[in-house]
Every structure is written in C-alpha cells, then in structure tokens.
Amino acid sequence: MSDALNALVDLLRLEPLEENLFRGRSQDLGLPQLFGGQVLGQALSAATQTVDASRRVHSLHGYFLRPGDASRPVVYQVDAVRDGRSFTTRRITAIQKGRPIFFCSASFHGQESGPHHQPQMPEVPSPDDLDKADLSQRFPGHPIEFCHIEDAAEPGRPSRKRLWFRLAGELPDDPALHRCLLAYSSDFHLLTTALVPHGLRFGDPGLRIASLDHSLWFHDDVRVNDWLLYDMDSPWAGGARGFSRGSLYDRRGRLVASSAQEGLTRLDD
C-alpha cells in the first residue's frame, strides 16, 4: 500500500472513545473548510463498527450543517436506531467544538437475492487511453487518480461530467473499507457538475461553493482501487444552489453505486 493510500485508510480507522462514540483525525486538503468526503467516510466507518459484519451499508443520507475545521479532530456519536430482522439503521452525528457539523442516517442490509436490472454503462474511452489528472499541487500526496473524459452542457439537456477514478495502490479485501473509501471519494467533482453550463470552475474568484447534503446508495460490492466510471449530471441550478446526480460503474459495466447532492453555488457581488 502506498504511503498516501495508507494515510487515507488510517484516516478512516477511528479511535473508540466509549460505546458508540468515536474520534477521527482530520485531513487538511487546503480547502476553505473540512473536506466533506472525509466526514462522509468517517461517519460511515463509525456506523459500520456498530453493525454486524454480515450486514453491509446500502444507503447513506446526510446533511452538512456547519463548515468543519481541518485542524481539529471530529467526534462521531452513533445512535443505534434499529436492529431489525433484515435491516439495521444507524444515525451518526459529527461534532466539533461541541456542536454538530454533520449528521446522517445509514441503513445496512444482509445479502439477499431478488429481481435485478440496471442501465447499460455509457460507451466511453478506457482509462488506459486517457491522461491522468495531476493533483499533486492542489492535494499533495493524495492517492486518488482521475482520468477526465468530458464536461458537456448542451442546451435543453442536463450538464454532464464524466471521469474515471481509482485509489492507486493495494487494499485489503474488506468490503466495508471499500464502501467507506467510496463514500469519501464520491464527494469529489459531483457538485461542480452544476457549474459546467455557466463557465464556472472551483476556485474562481467570487464563487462560494459548499456541499449542503449528500446521498449515496451502494448497489453492489466495489473495489475502489480499480477504475470506476463516475457519470454525473446536473438537471437544475438556481437560487444559489446546484443539484447533481451520479452513477458509478466498475470496469465490467456493473452499476455499483448512485449518488445525489445539492450544494451552495453562490456568486458574491
């Protein structure tokens, strides 16, 4: 495992403080506030530690309440809402300076068989034929590799962003870890899909952008250190908010997860 990937895995290994209470270190990516993906991944890690390993998370729905501080740890309080015969539900609150900065609910389900369908994966270039984005200057030592395919904004159609990504390096065969890492990674690029039709980019002067909520559905087991296609679109933006959706496919064409997010997209006068 590379040093950068090992550091990210360690970030998700929370310190137990008390029953259903955990503490996680923070990662400073040079952003104005704590990266939302960190809180997503750590909150899911906290919930997972309170659930039997035979049940795997299938959905996660959360709200970002306050900007987090990347220089301080985050405490996660898990509420065991329900342990049913088929499903387990947890509510997780992330706390800094005595106040909640994020909360979410997560639902876990044992493996069952049933009817199956999914859309066909879009026909896109292979990641082997694309250049990898260099994130070393913006995010030094970050283990995620991105291969951008296209940003598109056709009149009358949702704006679109497509890319391949993976966490470069070897990882243990732990489905729960891969799902936590997927939650962490799913926050990259999703909201900025809403900026494509307006010629705006993350970091532009006068643009304030922040995640307001995040939902993630896990459809199947996933390997995040192999390439995943993130097919995102934004059907709507207005009122200083933008809404985006994402579909995540593995290289075999399986739809392994879906995401949705609304965020602040405010232009200061």
Helices and strands as residue ranges (DSSP letters): H 3-11, E 15-18, E 21-24, H 36-48, E 55-64, E 74-83, E 87-96, E 99-110, G 127-129, E 144-152, E 159-167, H 175-185, G 191-198, E 207-211, E 213-218, E 228-238, E 241-250, E 255-267
